Amino acid sequence: MGTITTSDGTEIFYKDWGPRDAQPIMFHHGWPLSADDWDNQMLFFLQAGYRVIAHDRRGHGRSSQTAAGNEMDTYAADVKALAAALDLRNAVHIGHSTGGGEVARYVARAEPGRVAKAVLIGAVPPIMVQTPDNPEGLPIEVFDGFRAGLAANRAQLFRDVPTGPFYGFNRDGATVSQGLIDNWWRQGMMGSAHAHYECIKAFSETDFTEDLKAIDVPVLVIHGTDDQIVPIHDSALKAIKLLRHGTLKTYEGLPHGLCATHPEVVNPDLLAFIRN
């Protein structure tokens, strides 16, 4: 574990496990979580011989609670700074949800030799919100509701989301894990309410269309068909058409937080993509 300090004085917390000469895999978490959301995958890939890195996005987890920079360009710049500080080369970048947007923006602009492959899991690109050019998107009122809930009672919102749609625990027959719910709440409450509030705009209104078109490395797009947070029809099914070297993998009936609910399904497919 360590921190780097970015050009604007922000401290970014990160975990860095494994041999320094092994191929690096960097994980990018979703809103409003932290690097801890990747513990299962980090242990899995560490045991497979990789160097694994995960950071807390600014305003999240143990990183600085910044007043500014809570948007995608700065998130990607923070990743660039961390990749340079750790001298990550030939890395695989794996992003979930908001982290998938961060990966798309970073990889599209990365220095040559830094990135080998990328994975977008339940990811927000191309764009979530409904616009004239994206009529299938979610109405802005959905995201206004998240903002209102966060401002009124963040602690309760951060119970309701994992208890319900994030992990699909609101579905009939779902096997509910109280540990996952509690850990989601713990991670969320570590971060900044202000950063979380602003990040809602970042993950919902940022248009990643040109980023996806610019990416020139292999990209695996993973999505659960029962994703209630980032609907598959307005994300993965569109993103795959914009990527030059994209592969789509869907999982019937799996939820948004599928890496946590079904790691035994997702992890081997990630490993196969990285090794091939």
N, C-alpha and C positions, 0 to 999 in steps of 0.2 A: 504494500500500500504506500501511496505517496501523493504529492500534489505538485502541480506546476502553476506558475503565475503567468497569466496572459498579458498582452500588451496594455490592457486597460486595468490591470491590477487585480483581476479576478483569479481566485484560487480554484483550480479544478482538481477534485479528488479522483484518484484512479486506483484500481487493483491491477497488478502485473505479476502473473504467476507463470512459472515454467522456464525451460531452458531459453537463454537469450539467443541461441543460434537456431532455434526451431521456428517454423513458419508461424507468424503471429495471426491470431484471430481476435478482432476487436468487436465488442458487443455494445450496442446502442439501445438504451432502454426507452420505454414508452412513458407517457404522461400518466400520473405525476410521480413516477417511481424513481428508482436509483439503480446503481450497478448491482445491488443485491438481487434484483429480479432475475439475474442471469446465473445465480449460483449453481443450479443444476447443470446448465450447459458448460459453464466454466470448468467444473469438476470433470465432466464427461470428456471434454477435449483436452484437458490437462493430462488425464490418464491415457489419452490416445497419442500423447507425445507433442502436443502443440504448446506454444506460448499463448496465453490467454490474457486479454486486457479488457477491462470495462471501467467506464468513468461515470461519475455523477454529473449530468448536465448542469450548467450554471443555474442557480436558483433551486436546484433539486438536491436531495440527499445531503452530503457533507461538503458540497461545493459552496462557494460564496453566494449569499443571497443578494443578488445584484439588483439595482434599480433600473439598469439599462441593459440592452443586449439580449432581451428575452425574445428573440426571433431567429429565423432559420439561417440567415447569413452569418450571424454571430455564432450560433451553435456550430455551424460548419467550420468557421474560423477557429473556434476552440479545439475542434477535432484536429484540424491542420496543425495547430500549435503542439498538441499532445503527440501526434504522430511524428513530428519533427524532433521533439524533445526525447522521445524514446527510440528514434531512428527506425521506425517501422517501415519495412520494405517487403514487397510481395505479400502484403497482408490481405486477409479476407475480412470484410466488414459486414457484420450481421446486425440489422436493425429491426426492431419490433414497433409497429404502430407509429407514434411520433418519431421514434428512432429510425424508422424506415425512411422518413422524409429527410432526416439529418444525414443518413447514409447517401441518399440520392444526391443531395446538394453537395456533400463533400466529395464523393467519388467523381461526380461530373467535373470537378475543378481540381482534382488531386494532381500533385506533381508526378511526372512519369516515374514508374518503378515503385511507387508507394502501394498501389492496389493491384491485387491479382484477380479477385472475384468479389462479388457482393451478394447479399441475400436480403430480401425484403419480406418480412413476415407480418401478416395482418397490417400492412403498411398504408399510410395515408395517401401517397401519390396515386394519381396525378393531382387531384384536388378534391377535397371533401364537400365543400359548401356548394349549394345550388347557386348557379349564375346563369346568365343568358347563354353562355357557351357550354355550360355544364348543367342542363336542366334535370338530370337524374340525381344530382347531389342532394344532400340533406339541407333543409331550409335553415336559414340563419337563426331562426327561433330555437332550434335544437341546441345550438352552441350558446345562445343567450341564456337558455335554461341552465346550462352547466355553470356559466358565470354567476347567475343569480344564486344558484345553490351553493356555490363555493363562497360567495360573499356573505350569505346568510348564516351558513353553518357548515363550514368545510369538514369538520369532524364527522358529521352525519352523512354528507355526500360521499365521503371516503369510506363509509360503511356500505352505503346503498349500492355503489358501483360494483365492487367485487362480489357482494352478496347476490347481485342480480345479473346484469347482462355481460359483464367483463369475462367471467368464467363460464357463463351459461348455467349458473346454478339456479336460475329462475325457470329452467326447463323441466318438464315432468320427467322423472326418472333419473335426474342428474345426481351424481355422487358428490355431495357437498364436502369441501375441505375447509374446516374452520381455521386451520393453520394458514392456508393460502389467503383467506379473507383477512385475518389478523396481520399477516405480513404485508399485504397490500396497504392496509391502513397505517401500519408502522412506517413504511417507506414514505408514503405520501405526507404524513404529518411531520417528517423530518425536514421537508423543504419549505420554501417561501410561499406564502399565500399569494403575494404579489406576483412572483414569477409564474406560479401555476395559473393565475388569472390571465396573464398576458400570453402564456403558452397556448391557451385555448385558441386564440386568434392565429398563432403560428401554425398549429397543426391543422386547423380547419380551413384557413383562407389562403395559405401559400400555394401557389401554382407551380408544380414540379414538372410540367410538361417538357420544357426545354432541357431540364436536367436529365430526364429519362432518355431523351433523344441523343444527348451528348455522351452518355456513358458508353465506353468502348471495351468493357471487360465483360465476361460472362456474369449473368445475374440470374439467381434463382428466386422466383416469386412464389411464396407460400401463403395460402389463405384457407381458413376454414369456411365451409359453405354456410354455417350458422353463426357467422360473425355479426353480432348485434351492435357493435361499436363502429366498425368500419365495414359497411356493407360491401360484399365482394363484387357486385355488379358495377359499382362506381369506383373501384380501386384496382384490384388485381386484374380483372378482366379488361380494363382499359390500359393499365400500365404495361402489360405484356405486349400490346400492339405497338407501343412506343419504343421499346428496347431493341437495340440492334442484335444482341446476343442473349435473349431472355428465354428461360424455361419456366413454365407454370406448373406448380404442383398444388392441387387442391385436396382438402380432406373433408369428406362428406360428414356433415353434422357437427364438426368441431367448432369451438367458440373462438372469440378474439384472443383470449389468453391461453392458447393451445400449447405453448412451450412449457407452461407450468402444469396444465392439466394432463397433457399427454406427451411428456418428454420421451417416453419409450417409443413413440411413433415418429416424432419429429427429429430427434437427435441422429438416428442412423441415416436418415435422408440428407441431413446437413453434412454428415461425414462423407457420404458417398459423393455429394456434389463437390466438396472441397478436394477430395482425393482424385477425382476424375479429371 
